[in-house]
């Protein structure tokens, strides 16, 4: 069997951790075990990338000459592909305009087409063109959920889409001392007895409805509310509501951005309850990570998250404030954690995602 040379554009690791970094880390940590393939990982910060993937006989790190995305796509990557006789090059969402090998593209979602009201017009026009063109020009199109697959097929007319679902980093399943973790959070972040929501800030992420449930049920008297995520699209409804609150309630609401992976793990483990009220997702990793860490978790039941049936009575309609309030009470008294955790662990594995990937490129 001929050894395949696979290039992976890892520029996302030069920024902050997000869904695409989790996906690439999990998928390629598993694929690197296949010694019939040689991998070339490209990024600007090679030193950091090495801390993620380590050293392997079948892995070569290649450094980009520029951090400019246009230079990367037009010059850096085509040069790397030619120099290393690459068979397949793997990209997230957008592929280079010059094609000199087979392309793999993962399109995690097309939510901007399904829920246009949550995205700026220019963003929708630009990304519809880029994502559709990239999908049409690629030899292998991947996505992360049945929901996203169907929407890509619907909007782009691409019939062949392979699902390589996300899974959970094994570190989230490790045992830990809850009291020690809570002390770490208290010392570094000043938060105690808190509800946690991990997600970047966009209107579709529904931060405003969670804040309203927290305030109206007066949880601020016994708990804090912790948001972890970077700013993306301004949520005016949240901003206006938060501004109207008295200072004593604001003092129980924390917001952290640019949180590294280790601090995120600590914040997840220290929570009393993890809440994921997003209205629309291509997958939705954070509620699975908190469940893996044995944290009571309630989750939205829409779009790709409808596949998370193991959450049972802890799923809720993210547009229904009363349902959210009710599920917070149920989540705080959840007695089915072990069963849910085992079902989730069996359903989503990086081994399965890697097998689907290898089938798609064979």
C-alpha positions, 0 to 999 in steps of 0.5 A, a space after each residue: 500500500 502506497 504511503 499517503 502524505 497528508 497536509 493539515 492546515 493547523 493555523 487555528 491553533 495560532 489563535 484561541 481554542 475553539 470547536 475547530 481546534 478541539 476537532 483537529 486535536 482529537 481527530 489527528 491524535 487518533 490518526 497519527 497512530 496510523 503509520 501508513 500515513 505521513 502527516 505534515 502540520 502547518 502553522 505559524 506557532 510551531 512550538 505551541 503546536 508541538 505541545 498539542 501533538 507531540 513528536 511522532 515518526 510520521 509527523 513533520 511540522 512546517 512553519 508558515 512564512 506569514 500570518 496573513 490568511 491570503 498569503 497562507 492560502 495563495 503562497 505558503 500552502 501551495 508551496 508546502 504541498 508541492 515541496 512535500 508531494 502531498 496527496 491530500 490537504 485538509 482544511 477547515 471551511 475554506 480551501 486555497 484557490 490553487 489546487 495541486 493535490 486532493 482537497 479535504 474540507 471540513 464544514 462544521 456547520 452552515 448555521 448562517 444559512 439556516 438562521 440568517 437573523 443571527 448573522 450579519 449580511 456581509 458575513 452570510 454573503 461572503 461565507 456562502 460563496 467561500 464555503 460552497 466553492 470550497 465544498 465543490 472543489 474538494 474531493 472529500 467533504 466532511 462534517 461533524 453531525 447528521 444535522 450539519 450534513 443534511 444542511 450542507 447537502 441542502 444548501 450546497 447541493 453536495 451529495 457525498 458528505 462524510 460525518 466525522 463526529 466530535 468526541 471528548 478529550 480523555 482528560 475530561 474523564 479523569 478523576 479529580 478532587 472537587 474541593 481542590 478544584 473549587 479552591 483553585 477557581 476561588 483563588 484565581 477567578 473569585 467564583 464560588 457555587 457557580 453555574 457555567 456556560 462555555 461558549 463564544 458570544 453571539 446572539 444565537 448563543 442565548 446568553 441573555 435568556 440564561 441570565 434572565 432565568 438566573 435573575 428571575 429565579 433569584 439564584 444570585 442569592 446562593 450561586 454565581 453565573 460564570 460565562 467563558 468565551 470570546 466576543 464574536 458578535 455583540 448581543 445587545 439584548 444581553 447588554 441592555 438587560 445586564 446594564 439594568 441590573 443592580 450592582 449586587 446582582 452584577 457582582 455574582 456574574 462573571 465573564 472570562 475570555 481567552 481562557 486556556 485549555 487548562 483553566 477551562 478544564 478547572 472551571 468546568 470541574 469546579 461548576 455546580 451546574 453546566 448550562 448550554 442554552 444555545 439556539 443553534 449549533 453544528 455540534 456542541 462540544 461543551 455540554 459533553 465535556 462537562 458531562 464527561 467531567 461528571 458535572 450536572 448538565 442541562 442542554 438545548 434540544 435544537 439542531 445538532 444537539 437533538 442527537 444528545 438524547 442521553 441527556 434525557 429530562 435535562 434537555 430543554 427548548 432554548 426559546 422557552 424561558 420557563 422550560 429553562 428555569 425548570 430544567 435548572 432545578 432538575 439538573 441540580 438534582 440529577 441522579 442519572 449522571 453515570 448512566 448518561 456519561 456512559 451512553 455519551 462516551 460510547 456514542 462519541 469516540 475519536 476512534 470512530 471519527 478517524 475510521 470514517 476519515 480513513 474510509 472517506 480518503 481511501 
